[in-house]
Amino acid sequence: MNTRQSIFVLVLFLLLAPGCGPNFHDMYLRMPEQDKDLYANSRQFLTETQREKFLQLETSEERTAFVEKLKVGERLDRFPPHVRSAIQAARVVPGMTTEAVLLSWGKPAEIDRRDVDDVPAECWIYTRSGESGLLTTHKIYFLRQIVTEVIVE
């Protein structure tokens, strides 16, 4: 292939590349407001693949059925009201179980496991955006799978 052909192929690729895959932002903007609300309320419970699938669904009925199959409501109902509120607000508070923290913040970047006086203890470490927009380290301490302390560094 000569230089002219290479340039043509490159220009063609650059013109076509933006349209190669689905534009999830545009899909979101085209959804009715009720579906945007459903997405906003369910987003933290979805994996990246599930988020993409949700956005690719055509109708409100399909999106509602998709979220209902996740049984988020049933999972949340197992927790006391203050824990449910924390999960829905994407917060972690003392007294939460490991399952509640996973629902609220997802998997940690790192887990440090130890025994304290023969009692299983863990520290889950997250890097999250703080109120100032800067990344901060959050350490969630568990004793017997219950949050005992949340430290922001």
Phi and psi in degrees as a GROMACS rama.xvg file:
@    title "Ramachandran Plot"
@    xaxis  label "Phi"
@    yaxis  label "Psi"
@TYPE xy
-85.8888  175.033  ASN-2
-60.4665  -40.9881  THR-3
-63.406  -43.1372  ARG-4
-65.7348  -39.2937  GLN-5
-62.2066  -43.1241  SER-6
-64.4833  -42.7213  ILE-7
-59.1751  -45.811  PHE-8
-63.42  -41.4362  VAL-9
-63.8554  -47.1758  LEU-10
-62.5533  -42.5476  VAL-11
-61.0421  -44.3556  LEU-12
-60.5726  -46.5242  PHE-13
-64.1549  -32.2382  LEU-14
-73.9421  -36.6212  LEU-15
-89.9945  -26.1736  LEU-16
-56.3235  -44.6609  ALA-17
-59.5624  -26.8198  PRO-18
-95.0771  5.41803  GLY-19
-67.4594  -43.2728  CYS-20
-115.269  173.36  GLY-21
-68.3648  144.761  PRO-22
-99.0982  99.0064  ASN-23
-66.5388  -31.9047  PHE-24
-63.3974  -44.9187  HIS-25
-63.6047  -39.589  ASP-26
-60.361  -42.8347  MET-27
-61.9121  -46.2561  TYR-28
-63.2001  -29.3317  LEU-29
-80.2558  -12.0379  ARG-30
-72.7875  150.225  MET-31
-64.6282  157.403  PRO-32
-55.9769  -38.8062  GLU-33
-63.3993  -33.9218  GLN-34
-74.4407  -34.236  ASP-35
-63.2501  -40.5179  LYS-36
-64.0935  -43.3014  ASP-37
-60.7454  -42.7521  LEU-38
-63.3854  -45.997  TYR-39
-61.1744  -39.8517  ALA-40
-76.8989  -19.9598  ASN-41
-106.912  -17.3929  SER-42
-51.8604  -43.9823  ARG-43
-67.7064  -16.6506  GLN-44
-94.8418  -0.838123  PHE-45
-104.021  143.118  LEU-46
-75.0578  169.223  THR-47
-59.1854  -41.877  GLU-48
-63.8721  -41.7051  THR-49
-66.2037  -36.4538  GLN-50
-61.7706  -45.3299  ARG-51
-62.9745  -43.3844  GLU-52
-61.9931  -43.9615  LYS-53
-55.5477  -47.9515  PHE-54
-67.0868  -25.4038  LEU-55
-83.6885  -13.3847  GLN-56
-66.0428  146.934  LEU-57
-86.1906  -34.9888  GLU-58
-122.714  161.616  THR-59
-61.7035  -38.0151  SER-60
-62.7524  -42.2346  GLU-61
-64.4166  -40.9782  GLU-62
-66.9616  -42.483  ARG-63
-62.9283  -45.1731  THR-64
-62.3975  -39.4396  ALA-65
-60.4307  -46.6102  PHE-66
-68.8513  -39.2452  VAL-67
-61.4083  -35.5336  GLU-68
-63.7203  -23.6937  LYS-69
-73.9235  -17.8523  LEU-70
55.7499  39.085  LYS-71
-61.3818  -43.5922  VAL-72
-57.7712  -45.268  GLY-73
-63.5352  -39.3581  GLU-74
-66.4692  -40.6569  ARG-75
-69.7837  -34.1955  LEU-76
-62.1425  -19.385  ASP-77
-73.4264  -12.5501  ARG-78
-103.465  153.011  PHE-79
-65.31  159.496  PRO-80
-53.3263  -41.9892  PRO-81
-66.9455  -32.225  HIS-82
-74.1141  -41.533  VAL-83
-57.4077  -45.5474  ARG-84
-61.9477  -41.3841  SER-85
-63.8376  -43.0792  ALA-86
-61.2099  -47.5679  ILE-87
-65.2036  -25.9045  GLN-88
-93.2102  5.5227  ALA-89
57.2276  44.0906  ALA-90
-115.885  161.053  ARG-91
-122.304  129.995  VAL-92
-132.64  153.714  VAL-93
-55.6138  143.638  PRO-94
99.1874  -14.5699  GLY-95
-72.1529  150.524  MET-96
-86.6963  169.593  THR-97
-59.3914  -39.1377  THR-98
-61.33  -41.5782  GLU-99
-64.6781  -40.4708  ALA-100
-65.1273  -40.9546  VAL-101
-61.4285  -39.5639  LEU-102
-67.1866  -34.7145  LEU-103
-79.0538  -47.2679  SER-104
-120.42  -7.16238  TRP-105
80.9556  -166.947  GLY-106
-71.6817  140.281  LYS-107
-75.4384  160.451  PRO-108
-70.4626  -29.3777  ALA-109
-153.024  147.064  GLU-110
-129.056  128.222  ILE-111
-109.415  114.893  ASP-112
-105.306  135.791  ARG-113
-149.303  167.68  ARG-114
-112.257  130.931  ASP-115
-112.084  109.202  VAL-116
52.5231  47.3109  ASP-117
64.1101  18.6394  ASP-118
-110.518  128.153  VAL-119
-63.3925  127.898  PRO-120
-131.623  147.963  ALA-121
-140.119  153.478  GLU-122
-125.363  117.733  CYS-123
-97.1107  132.688  TRP-124
-115.74  126.509  ILE-125
-122.261  147.914  TYR-126
-112.349  118.415  THR-127
-133.855  161.207  ARG-128
-79.7751  126.634  SER-129
-84.3966  -176.67  GLY-130
-60.9894  -31.6483  GLU-131
-79.5072  -6.95366  SER-132
92.4982  -9.58195  GLY-133
-82.4569  150.233  LEU-134
-73.5287  133.981  LEU-135
-129.77  155.115  THR-136
-94.962  130.012  THR-137
-115.138  126.727  HIS-138
-111.968  122.12  LYS-139
-107.313  116.935  ILE-140
-98.631  131.789  TYR-141
-119.005  142.814  PHE-142
-129.067  122.858  LEU-143
52.6345  42.6175  ARG-144
64.9918  22.8548  GLN-145
-122.355  133.383  ILE-146
-64.54  126.009  VAL-147
-107.294  -25.3587  THR-148
-159.109  145.595  GLU-149
-124.8  120.334  VAL-150
-119.985  131.389  ILE-151
-108.923  125.985  VAL-152
